[in-house]
Amino acid sequence: AQKITQTQPGMFVQEKEAVTLDCTYDTSDQSYGLFWYKQPSSGEMIFLIYQGSYDEQNATEGRYSLNFQKARKSANLVISASQLGDSAMYFCAMRERDTGFQKLVFGTGTRLLVSP
Amino acid sequence: KAGVTQTPRYLIKTRGQQVTLSCSPISGHRSVSWYQQTPGQGLQFLFEYFSETQRNKGNFPGRFSGRQFSNSRSEMNVSTLELGDSALYLCATSDSPSGNEQFFGPGTRLTVL
């Protein structure tokens, strides 16, 4: 069965610093997709970044980049130049197959707090 | 472009009652998935719909059901509510089953007393 592990319940970072949120995954599928979502206190899940298992380049979206290490089954999110508005819960998720189904398996999340 | 809409945003019910939650996807999105989020179990997949067909179902009892209409709007129903059904119910929509971006709605927070 697919599984996502986020070992950091909470992370603290100062404004303008970079932070890495860890995510490891377990799957027997060869084709899969990895996602990161941000959930502010309002509850809405905000899509941040996607990485396909066959993508050779690490995904980047503005200040977000995904450090994808396939052999180690890790997909860490790097946020550069943290902002106060980045304070939220962050979830790593995996789609069981890269095409065909939208079911996401989520990790337990990491709460990020950005201080001035 | 309007985002994903979920109604109602908040709901209070008592045990034994039933509830219907609604999700209106982004215009052009035909794939809708539902998730339950609780402090104890985290985010868990409920169902996935595309073109009015349920394509995938999570490990939830039969009290949880859903459907999708021809305009892609989706509803989920929970019958015989239990205290443990108190949760944030999120729907996510995508342009297709293979779309790489799923956009979530603000959720419906259900409290069962």
Interface residues (C-beta under 8 A of the other chain):
Chain A: G33 F35 Y37 S42 G43 E44 M45 I46 F47 Y50 G52 F91 A93 D98 T99 G100 F101 Q102 K103 L104 V105 F106 G107 T108 G109
Chain B: S31 S33 Y35 G42 L43 Q44 F45 E48 R55 N56 G58 L88 L90 A92 S94 P97 S98 G99 N100 E101 Q102 F103 F104 G105 P106 G107 R109
